[in-house]
Amino acid sequence: MAVLLIPNITKDQGLVVTRRAAEILQQLHVPVLVPDYGIHWQLSGVTVLPEEQAYRQADQVLTIGGDGTLLRSGHSCVRYGKPVLGVNLGRTGFLATCEVEELPDKLPRLAQGDYSLEKRGLLCAVAADGAWQMRAINDIVVFGETRMHPMDYRVYCDGAFVSSYRSDGLILATPTGSTAYSFSAGGPVLDGAADVMSLTPVCAHNVHTAPLVFAASRTLEIVADSENRDRCYACADSGPQNILLPGQKMKVTAAPEKLQLITFQESEQFCAIENKLMRR
């Protein structure tokens, strides 16, 4: 087996944690790979490969940073079908659940294959003309060009009208993303293993507006109202944006791919919710 290390060089200054992880893995006789980002890694005994080759040769991926680091690498992990474990150097760590002090315990278990894979669903957003298509591990967000006035949106589920929203935007979240932006906007926290997606309006101009949860088998259609005075934007996991002019729409469905998170106990998500969310 071989493990690919993906460090956040801003958070892991001097690559202190990355070096520690590499040393533990090498002591376990596990080959360590790092991507060729054009920097001098100063890590002894590791193999530097082009990014695509590194992902293909790795059996597991270890991100070192925070949830954002795992999220960015997660799309490549999905593309190449690799399971990922995140080492948390951030403030929260809902995805990156391995703390630095746990490395001596969890890396030997990783090397022995003593772990489980928790498969997390993704969303797929497609513009009406098909020119923009993105996957989301966390969420797909629709928002207006300016915050000076709200925008109007219409939502359909499998062709049936659901509701109209006048709001600053809409968040369509996976269970993984339910503890991120959606939660901040008042959305529900979802079981990571649930096959669902949630719709949460942002600052809706209606006190009776509530978040909705849909089965992942549904097809949602988001329409930017034709009476909107400005254009809207859509993005997936804060990636490249797509313009939605008044009257234009996009579809959101469950993606066929899954993100494989390496876990060492079945209750890991709920421990993170209790310790890192409820006790803040």
Buried (B, 14 or more C-beta within 10 A) or exposed (E): BBBBBBBBBEBBEEBEBBBBBBBBBBEBEBBBBBBEEEEEBEBEEBBBBEBEEBBEBBBBBBBBBBBBBBBBBBBBBBEBEBBBBBBBBBEBBBBBBBEBEBBEEBBBEBBEEEBEEBEBBBBBBBBBEEEBEBBBBBBBBBBBBEEEEBBBBBBBBEEEEBBBBBBBBBBBBBBBBBBBBBBEBBBBBBEBEBEBBBBBBBEBEEEEBEBBBBEBEBEBBBBBBEEBEEBBBBBBBBEEBBEBEBEBBBBBBBBEBBBBBBBBEEEBBEEBBEEBEEEE
